[in-house]
């Protein structure tokens, strides 16, 4: 039996009666030709009715082609709302870190579902998404969400991932693809000198509260800042560093986990790239780290508050780092704890480290990422290479 065919409805008594009633009432009679087919599950379906047989035959051909090529979509599948599919998609994302999962959840709840949640998938169009992107960036007093370029791109990415998940079963194409997105402003890098790093570390070590007491993390501050500035560890990696991962004899740190703050709870997870790495410790840092490592349990965190609690980025940045930055005379530079990674990269490159070493130290996924970020810091060695080739040729041809 054919999978799709054109059916002449004049064979049906009910249709013929409907035509007679329409003529008596002087109304347009119902269309004569119907396209019928069996879907992949073997269920009899209708693909609509047509007044002209050639139109019905064209639709028959389309249905047959989609069934043969495996691109057939049940029209009912595209009528499911975006909100229903979004929940299924999010439930399926067991492959991402908890912090990432909750970012998806927040973006859906705060910026996506209100606009698209109740719409059928087939009712979401590219031009409407483009308008939504613009609205996300408008000020709130103009009816927008006042999002920056980066957050707008994140919201679009989640919308696109959900819609892409529906291709090709529910929709033919992802309408979010190809939409023009705002370009995030590239944050200016900050590169501290050796002297500035020392001033910042000293200022952090000598912080006092308004009651002239040592700050909550003053005993850890100096070493933490030096570690960030000379090894390139991410702050969350340093905060999650355990004593057993520090080998002072070999001058190595094993970065195997990072902290993520999920709904107020600190969770350990794999580093950003998903890969563990080993980082070298400069010799001078061995003496600095020794008091925080020697005699302590291997599972203890290296950096803690006076009460032994793990450090939290928001508290540490606001109560410790910002005050130390001001005390060291480094305000106004846009310096953040994360940007100490830039200092680590610049000092390593200035000391002669090649791109692969810097990549491994910082934990970048590829050397290309390192070059894209810090390529301008590497010295121009074109003349050095040309001179070496020239010398090699002279030696070989003499």
JOLIN-V508129 format. One record per helix or strand of 3 or more residues. SS is the DSSP state (H for helix, E for strand). FROM is the first residue (numbers start at 1). TO is the last residue. If there is no record, write none. Layout:
SS;FROM;TO / SS;FROM;TO
//
This chain:
E;4;8 / H;9;11 / H;13;24 / E;33;38 / E;44;50 / H;53;69 / H;75;79 / H;82;92 / H;98;116 / H;121;123 / H;126;137 / H;140;142 / H;149;165 / H;194;205 / H;218;231 / H;235;239 / H;243;245 / E;252;255 / E;258;262 / E;265;269 / E;277;280 / H;283;293 / H;313;327 / H;340;350 / H;355;362 / H;367;377 / H;382;397
//
